[in-house]
Amino acid sequence: MIESIPGLRNTKILVLSILTTLLVIPICSPSTGFSSIIDGSQPSLLNDSNNTISANNNKVVVLSFDDGWDDQYSNAKPILDTYGYKASFSIICEDVEKADHMSWEEINTLEDEGHDIGAHTMTHKVLTEMSPEEMEFEVSESKQCLRDNGIEDVNYFSYPKNEGSADKVVVETVSQYYDLARTGNDPLMYLHCDGFTESTQTDCRTYTEDGELTFVNRYSIMGWSHDSDRMRDSLDDSQTLQMFIEVMNSATNYNMNEGITNAIPIIVYHNVDNTGRNYSTIIDLFESEMRYLHDNEFTVLNMADLGYNENANYLYIKKET
């Protein structure tokens, strides 16, 4: 169903001034894991003043949900509604109306209420493991399927199992139908695509001068699944919340200039329920995370709020222009 998402790609040490306390935040690599920053103690969750940062910096986060599970509508949506948050939902077209998945009526309600609907292929098969003809069908028909069922604006694509964004043929196909595409897995997305140690690129152009794909671009926007890291590092819910808080605040160091956002976390959720299955966020944890964003004055966006400057080759937040 859902395979493991690759872990965080690199190690960065960010020193943030949080009230009068210096918080050192390592954003870790797959080899070290996030458990290296957590000592096993139980944090006091949202009432600890050390978890509250000042409102001087741009604190922005994108919320997204993959696969169209019905608990996203029944469990996550009421919590989003409480705080007035609008998220992106990536839909596997052939799974709509199936057991444990949303109905077309629910998906249309999400769009009508201001949420963003994106394509996640027809069947959730890995795009690099099929013929070019099959791959194009998965990419193009998933957009048409959403339109045929009442979804008007379908502008972004999510790669199944985070596979395909490094394949030139796949990316060329995706670029014919979508403005943006999201993959993973990294805690931060740098809007000028210039903050990744794996690359020396200084903008988000899709190809190098030699015609090769760049490491990250408008068709390989980095999302972050904290459930992937939670499973890898065997974190409990309190530790997962602490990790969430640290990643949310890690962008602050890049967004010191008022009115300018250079880095944002793009959170990817799957199930929001109490089953304990892989890639499931329990309901209370999800509510605590959304409450933290609200209480600490984060601006919550969805993928539709991101645009691309064709002339300068960078991503930007539409509400800032």
C-alpha positions as CSV (number, residue, x, y, z in Angstrom):
1,M,0.0,0.0,0.0
2,I,2.4,2.7,1.3
3,E,6.0,2.1,1.3
4,S,8.6,3.7,3.5
5,I,9.5,7.2,2.5
6,P,13.2,7.9,2.5
7,G,14.5,9.7,5.6
8,L,15.8,13.1,6.0
9,R,18.7,13.8,3.6
10,N,21.2,15.9,5.4
11,T,22.4,17.4,8.7
12,K,22.0,21.0,9.4
13,I,22.6,22.7,12.8
14,L,20.3,25.7,13.2
15,V,20.6,27.9,16.2
16,L,17.3,29.7,16.9
17,S,16.7,32.4,19.6
18,I,13.5,31.3,21.3
19,L,12.5,33.8,23.9
20,T,15.6,33.9,26.1
21,T,16.6,30.3,25.4
22,L,18.9,29.1,22.7
23,L,17.5,26.0,21.0
24,V,19.8,23.9,19.0
25,I,18.0,22.0,16.3
26,P,19.7,19.3,14.3
27,I,17.9,18.3,11.2
28,C,19.2,14.9,10.9
29,S,20.2,12.3,8.3
30,P,18.9,8.8,7.7
31,S,22.0,7.4,9.4
32,T,21.6,9.3,12.6
33,G,17.8,9.5,12.9
34,F,15.8,12.1,14.8
35,S,16.1,10.1,18.0
36,S,19.5,11.6,18.4
37,I,17.9,14.9,19.5
38,I,15.4,13.4,21.8
39,D,16.5,12.2,25.2
40,G,13.4,10.1,25.9
41,S,11.9,12.5,28.4
42,Q,8.2,13.5,28.1
43,P,7.9,17.2,27.1
44,S,5.1,19.2,28.7
45,L,3.6,19.6,25.2
46,L,2.0,22.9,24.3
47,N,2.1,24.7,27.7
48,D,5.9,24.8,27.9
49,S,7.0,28.4,27.2
50,N,10.1,27.1,25.6
51,N,7.9,25.8,22.7
52,T,6.6,29.3,22.0
53,I,8.6,31.6,19.7
54,S,8.1,35.2,19.0
55,A,5.9,36.4,16.2
56,N,8.7,38.5,14.6
57,N,9.6,36.0,12.0
58,N,7.6,34.6,9.1
59,K,6.3,31.3,10.4
60,V,4.7,29.5,7.4
61,V,3.7,25.9,6.9
62,V,1.9,24.0,4.2
63,L,-0.5,21.2,5.2
64,S,-1.1,18.3,2.8
65,F,-2.8,14.9,3.0
66,D,-2.1,11.9,0.7
67,D,-4.2,9.0,-0.7
68,G,-7.8,10.3,0.1
69,W,-8.4,8.3,3.2
70,D,-11.9,8.8,4.8
71,D,-10.4,9.6,8.2
72,Q,-8.9,12.7,6.7
73,Y,-12.5,13.9,6.2
74,S,-14.0,12.5,9.4
75,N,-11.1,13.1,11.8
76,A,-8.7,15.7,10.4
77,K,-11.2,18.1,8.7
78,P,-13.1,19.0,11.9
79,I,-9.8,19.9,13.6
80,L,-8.8,21.9,10.6
81,D,-12.2,23.6,10.7
82,T,-11.7,24.6,14.3
83,Y,-8.6,26.6,13.4
84,G,-9.8,27.8,10.0
85,Y,-7.0,25.9,8.2
86,K,-7.2,24.9,4.6
87,A,-5.0,22.0,3.4
88,S,-4.2,20.1,0.2
89,F,-5.6,16.6,-0.5
90,S,-3.9,14.4,-3.1
91,I,-6.4,11.9,-4.4
92,I,-5.9,8.4,-6.0
93,C,-8.7,8.5,-8.4
94,E,-9.6,4.8,-8.6
95,D,-9.7,4.5,-4.8
96,V,-12.5,7.1,-4.4
97,E,-15.7,5.5,-3.0
98,K,-13.8,2.4,-2.0
99,A,-13.7,1.2,1.6
100,D,-11.8,3.5,4.0
101,H,-11.6,6.2,1.3
102,M,-13.5,9.5,0.7
103,S,-16.5,9.8,-1.6
104,W,-16.7,12.2,-4.5
105,E,-19.2,14.2,-2.4
106,E,-16.7,14.6,0.4
107,I,-13.9,15.6,-2.0
108,N,-16.1,18.2,-3.7
109,T,-17.1,19.5,-0.3
110,L,-13.4,20.0,0.6
111,E,-12.9,22.0,-2.6
112,D,-16.1,24.0,-2.1
113,E,-14.9,24.9,1.4
114,G,-11.5,26.2,0.2
115,H,-9.3,23.2,0.4
116,D,-7.0,22.3,-2.5
117,I,-7.4,19.0,-4.4
118,G,-4.4,17.5,-6.3
119,A,-3.7,14.4,-8.3
120,H,-2.0,11.3,-6.9
121,T,-2.3,9.1,-10.1
122,M,-5.1,6.7,-10.9
123,T,-3.8,3.6,-9.0
124,H,-0.9,4.7,-6.8
125,K,1.6,2.5,-8.7
126,V,5.2,3.5,-9.0
127,L,5.6,5.5,-12.2
128,T,9.2,4.3,-12.9
129,E,8.0,0.7,-13.0
130,M,5.7,0.9,-16.0
131,S,5.8,1.6,-19.7
132,P,5.9,5.3,-20.8
133,E,2.3,4.9,-22.1
134,E,1.1,3.5,-18.8
135,M,2.9,6.3,-16.9
136,E,1.4,9.0,-19.0
137,F,-2.1,7.5,-18.5
138,E,-1.5,7.6,-14.7
139,V,-0.4,11.2,-14.8
140,S,-2.8,12.7,-17.2
141,E,-6.0,10.7,-16.5
142,S,-5.8,11.3,-12.8
143,K,-6.2,15.0,-13.5
144,Q,-9.0,14.4,-16.0
145,C,-10.7,12.0,-13.6
146,L,-10.8,14.7,-10.9
147,R,-12.2,17.2,-13.4
148,D,-14.8,14.8,-14.6
149,N,-16.0,14.4,-11.0
150,G,-16.4,18.1,-10.3
151,I,-13.0,19.3,-9.2
152,E,-12.3,22.4,-11.1
153,D,-8.7,23.4,-10.3
154,V,-6.1,20.6,-10.4
155,N,-2.7,22.2,-10.6
156,Y,-0.4,20.0,-8.6
157,F,0.7,16.4,-8.6
158,S,2.1,14.1,-5.9
159,Y,4.4,11.2,-6.8
160,P,3.2,7.8,-5.5
161,K,5.7,6.5,-2.9
162,N,7.9,9.5,-3.7
163,E,9.2,7.8,-6.8
164,G,9.6,9.5,-10.2
165,S,10.8,13.0,-9.5
166,A,14.3,12.0,-10.4
167,D,13.3,10.5,-13.7
168,K,13.5,12.8,-16.7
169,V,10.8,11.1,-18.7
170,V,8.4,11.1,-15.8
171,V,9.1,14.8,-15.0
172,E,8.6,15.8,-18.6
173,T,5.2,14.1,-18.6
174,V,4.2,15.7,-15.3
175,S,5.2,19.1,-16.5
176,Q,2.8,18.8,-19.4
177,Y,-0.2,18.6,-17.1
178,Y,0.7,20.3,-13.8
179,D,2.2,23.6,-12.5
180,L,3.9,21.9,-9.5
181,A,4.7,18.5,-8.2
182,R,5.6,17.3,-4.7
183,T,7.8,14.5,-3.5
184,G,9.8,13.9,-0.3
185,N,11.3,13.6,2.2
186,D,13.0,16.6,3.7
187,P,11.9,18.8,6.7
188,L,12.2,22.1,4.7
189,M,11.5,23.2,1.2
190,Y,13.7,26.2,0.2
191,L,11.8,28.4,-2.1
192,H,14.9,29.2,-4.2
193,C,15.9,25.6,-4.1
194,D,19.3,26.7,-2.8
195,G,19.5,25.2,0.7
196,F,20.2,21.5,0.0
197,T,23.7,20.1,0.6
198,E,23.2,17.6,-2.2
199,S,23.2,20.4,-4.8
200,T,24.9,23.7,-5.6
201,Q,22.0,25.1,-7.6
202,T,20.9,28.6,-6.8
203,D,17.4,28.6,-8.3
204,C,14.6,26.2,-9.1
205,R,15.1,25.7,-12.9
206,T,14.2,22.1,-13.9
207,Y,17.2,21.4,-16.0
208,T,20.9,22.2,-15.9
209,E,22.7,23.7,-18.8
210,D,23.6,20.2,-19.9
211,G,19.9,19.2,-20.0
212,E,20.0,17.1,-16.9
213,L,17.4,17.2,-14.1
214,T,18.3,19.4,-11.2
215,F,18.2,17.9,-7.7
216,V,15.1,19.9,-6.7
217,N,12.8,22.0,-8.8
218,R,9.1,22.9,-9.3
219,Y,8.4,19.3,-10.1
220,S,10.2,17.9,-7.1
221,I,9.1,20.1,-4.2
222,M,10.1,18.5,-0.9
223,G,7.4,17.5,1.6
224,W,8.0,15.9,5.0
225,S,6.3,12.9,6.5
226,H,6.9,12.9,10.2
227,D,5.2,9.6,10.5
228,S,8.0,8.1,8.4
229,D,10.6,9.5,10.8
230,R,8.5,8.4,13.8
231,M,8.5,4.8,12.6
232,R,12.2,4.8,11.7
233,D,13.2,6.2,15.1
234,S,10.5,4.4,17.2
235,L,9.3,7.7,18.7
236,D,6.3,7.8,21.0
237,D,3.6,10.5,20.5
238,S,5.2,13.0,22.8
239,Q,8.5,12.7,21.1
240,T,6.9,13.0,17.7
241,L,5.2,16.2,18.8
242,Q,8.6,17.6,20.0
243,M,10.1,16.6,16.7
244,F,7.2,18.4,14.9
245,I,7.8,21.6,16.9
246,E,11.5,21.6,16.2
247,V,11.0,21.2,12.5
248,M,8.3,23.8,12.4
249,N,10.6,26.3,14.1
250,S,13.7,25.3,12.0
251,A,12.6,27.5,9.1
252,T,12.8,30.6,11.3
253,N,16.5,31.1,10.8
254,Y,15.9,31.4,7.0
255,N,13.0,33.9,7.4
256,M,14.5,36.7,9.4
257,N,13.7,39.5,7.0
258,E,10.2,40.7,7.6
259,G,7.8,39.9,4.8
260,I,10.2,37.5,3.1
261,T,9.8,33.7,3.4
262,N,12.7,31.6,2.1
263,A,12.0,28.2,3.7
264,I,8.9,26.3,4.7
265,P,8.0,22.9,6.0
266,I,5.4,21.1,3.8
267,I,3.9,18.4,6.1
268,V,2.5,15.3,4.5
269,Y,-0.1,13.3,6.5
270,H,-1.7,10.0,5.5
271,N,-4.2,8.5,8.1
272,V,-5.4,10.5,11.0
273,D,-6.9,7.9,13.3
274,N,-6.2,5.8,16.4
275,T,-5.5,2.5,14.7
276,G,-1.7,2.6,15.3
277,R,-1.0,1.4,11.7
278,N,1.9,2.7,9.7
279,Y,1.7,6.3,8.5
280,S,-1.1,7.0,11.0
281,T,-1.1,10.0,13.2
282,I,-3.4,9.6,16.2
283,I,-6.2,12.1,16.5
284,D,-5.0,13.7,19.8
285,L,-1.5,14.2,18.3
286,F,-2.9,15.8,15.2
287,E,-5.0,18.2,17.3
288,S,-1.9,19.1,19.4
289,E,0.1,19.8,16.3
290,M,-2.6,22.0,14.8
291,R,-3.1,23.8,18.1
292,Y,0.6,24.5,18.3
293,L,0.5,26.1,14.9
294,H,-2.4,28.2,16.0
295,D,-1.1,29.2,19.4
296,N,2.3,30.2,17.9
297,E,0.7,32.2,15.1
298,F,1.9,30.2,12.1
299,T,0.4,31.0,8.7
300,V,-1.0,27.8,7.4
301,L,-1.2,27.4,3.6
302,N,-1.8,24.7,1.0
303,M,-0.1,23.9,-2.3
304,A,-2.4,26.2,-4.2
305,D,-0.8,29.1,-2.3
306,L,2.6,28.4,-3.9
307,G,3.4,29.9,-7.3
308,Y,6.4,29.8,-9.6
309,N,8.2,32.8,-11.1
310,E,9.0,31.7,-14.7
311,N,11.5,34.5,-15.2
312,A,13.6,34.2,-12.0
313,N,13.0,30.5,-11.5
314,Y,11.9,30.3,-7.9
315,L,8.9,29.4,-5.9
316,Y,7.0,32.1,-4.0
317,I,4.0,32.4,-1.7
318,K,1.2,34.0,-3.6
319,K,-0.2,35.8,-0.6
320,E,3.1,37.7,-0.3
321,T,2.8,39.4,-3.7
